[in-house]
Amino acid sequence: MMRVITLAIASWVCAGGMAMADPLLGTWQTEPDDGAFAHVAIAPCGANFCGTIERTFKEGAEYTSPNRGKTLVIDMAPQGDGKYTGQVWRPSNGKIYRGKIALDGDRMRLSGCVAGGLLCSTQTWARVN
């Protein structure tokens, strides 16, 4: 009987954890940048979130980029209401920028900013199903 109760509690805890999964988690497709785009997997990294390049595409065909496996979204901290702040790496120039994310369902607006956030370049990413 104790085993059944333990399994029931474990199932409830796991289901609650999945129900409370952060909407940022998952795989996202970037906009093309210099003719290439990527699928980026967003996962927990410590208390925040990071995104790693899983697959890369050029002119619509998958290819092996030297950027595969590198972290593009760095240490994004939840700010509430679907907003996150952290850093982003732009592979085309190798620079890291102050980053912001705003989620809207299966769309993500990702911004890389300079000058204290006054000048930003923004992409809209789509969730990959």
N, C-alpha and C positions, 0 to 999 in steps of 0.2 A: 504494500500500500504506500509506504514511504517513497518507493521508487517512482510510482505513478505520479504522486504529488510533485516530486522533484522534476520529473519530465514535463509536467504541465506548467510549472513555474518557468522552467528553461524555455519552453516554447513561447510562453507569453512574453518573456524578456526579449527574445530574438525577434518576435513579431513587432513588438513596440519599437525596437531599434530600427527595423526596416521602415516602419511607418514614419519614423522621425528622421529618415535619411535626408541629408541636405540636398536641395534641388540643384545645386551646382555639380554634384557628382555625376559622372558619366563621360561619354565621348562626344566631342564637339568638332564640327568642321569649320576651319578658318576660312576667311575670304582669301582669294588669291592675292599674293604679295610677290611681285616680280615674276609673275607667271606660274607660281607654284602655290599649292595649298596643302593642308595637313589635317589629319585627325588627331586631336589632342585629348588624352585621357586625364580627367580631373579626379584626383583622389586625395584623401587626407594626408597631410604631412605635418605631424605634430598636432597642435590645436587648430591649424589652418588648412589651406588647400593648395596643392600644386598641380600643374598640368604638364604632362610629358608627351612629346611627339611620338605617336604610335605608328602612323603610316604617313607617307608623303606621296604627292601626286604632282605631275607636271604635264600640262596640256591634256588633262583628263586621264592620263595613264599613271598607274602606280609605278614608282621608281624608288630606288634605295638612295636616300639623301644622307649626307654625312651628319645631318641634324637629327636623324631618328634616334630616339632614346634620350634626347636632351630636354631639359626643363625649360618650358616656355612661359608658364604662369608660375610665379614664385611667391610663396608664403601669403596667399590671399586670406585676409582675416574678415570674417562676417561682421557687417555693420548693422544688420537688421534690414528688413523690408526688401530682401533680394539684392542688397548692395554689399560689395566687398572691396577692400583696399589691400594693396601689396605692390608687387613689381611684375613687369613683363619684359621678356627678352625678345628683341627683334632679330631673327636670324640673318636677314639680308644685310644688316650693318654691324651685327655683333654687340649692339648696345643694350643696356638695361635701363628701363624707364619706370617712373612711378606709375603704378597701374591701378585701374578702377574697373570693376565689373558691375553691371546692372542687368539682372535677369528679368525676362518677361516671357514666361512659359518656356517654350522650347527655343527661345532666342536669347542670345547673350550679347550685350554691348560691352566690348572690351576696349579700354582706352589706355594708351601709353602717353604719359605727360612729362613735360619739362617746365622749367620756370615756375616751380611751386604749384604746378597744376593749371597754369594759365593757358598753355599751348598744348593741345592734345590731338593725337591722331586716333581715330576710332574705327574699329571693325565690328561687324555684326556676324556672330557665329551661330550656326544652327546645330541643334542636337542631332546626333547620328542615332538612328533607331536600329 
